Amino acid sequence: MRLRAKIDRQPEWDERFSGWAEKFIRKNMWKCEGHDPEEKLRDLRQDAYLTFRHVLASYPLISKPSHIMALFKVAMRNEYIDKAKYKQRKTAVEVSLDSKISEDLKLGDVLGEDNNEGLLRVILSELPPEVRLALEVFNDEEKLALLRQERVQSKLSILAGLPFKKESFNDALCRIIRLPKGTNLVGMIKSSLAK
């Protein structure tokens, strides 16, 4: 008869973990986004508890509270690094409109400025995947060279007496990004950019 190995119980969420989490949160909450401090603090406390539960679930065989605390500390630090990076990326792509509120702000006025990359990225990310692939052709030198290259008729088709069919711009784009022939890619680009 086989005996099951007895695993010690893992520690519960108590004052040791919640106290350390509270100190850590208050010290590092500036790294996270949010405007209302009380709401932000409440959310971060709940996130700390979920991180603790995640550590327990990830390491079910570890039962020593000191080991769990060490893993919890590392997990919290990593989570706050991720939150800080997210906040930094988010603020980097936001368009600052506060200074322009009193002026008549139009998209055409902003297009030449340095701080409009975020808006452009949002617009491009909302395009259909086929249109994004077609626009990437114009940013890749190899694909652009393929697009500029003139099509020549093969010797076999000349010997067979077949008429030379010139490839349309739409067909060339479809060939380069490997879409089915006959896809109205140029029409999709026009309708996407006209919005």
C-alpha positions, 0 to 999 in steps of 0.5 A, a space after each residue: 500500500 502506497 502512502 501519500 506524502 503529507 504536505 504542510 499547509 501553506 500560510 494564510 494572508 495575515 498581518 505579516 503579508 498584508 503589513 509588508 504589502 501596505 508599506 510597499 504599496 504606500 512607498 511605490 504607489 506613485 509608479 502606478 497610474 490612477 488619479 484618486 489616491 484612496 481608490 488607487 490604494 484600495 485597488 493596489 491592496 486587492 492586487 497585492 492579495 491576488 499576487 499573494 494567491 498567485 504565488 501560493 498557487 504557483 508554488 504549492 509545495 512550499 509551505 515555509 512562511 519565510 519562503 513564501 514571503 520572499 517569493 511574494 516580495 519578488 512578485 510584488 517588485 516585478 508587478 510594480 516594474 510592469 506597472 511603471 513601464 505601462 504607465 511610462 508607455 501610456 504617457 509617452 503616446 498620449 497627445 497633450 491637448 490641455 494647452 490647445 483647448 482654447 485654440 481651434 484644434 484640428 487634426 491638420 494643425 497637429 500633424 506636423 508636431 512631434 507629440 502626435 505619434 500616439 494618435 497616429 499609432 492608434 489610427 494605424 492599429 485600428 486599420 484592417 490587417 490587410 491594409 496594415 500589411 500593405 502599408 508596411 510594404 512602403 516601409 520595407 526597402 526589399 518589398 518596395 524594390 519588388 513593387 517597383 520592379 517591372 514585370 517581364 514576360 517569360 520566354 516560354 509564354 513568348 514562344 507560346 504566343 501568349 499576350 503580355 498581361 501587365 500587372 496592376 498595382 493592386 495585383 502587385 501589392 497582393 502578390 508581395 504580401 501574399 493575398 489571394 489574387 483579385 483582392 481589392 486591396 487598393 479599395 480597402 486602403 482608400 476606404 480605410 484612410 477615408 474614414 
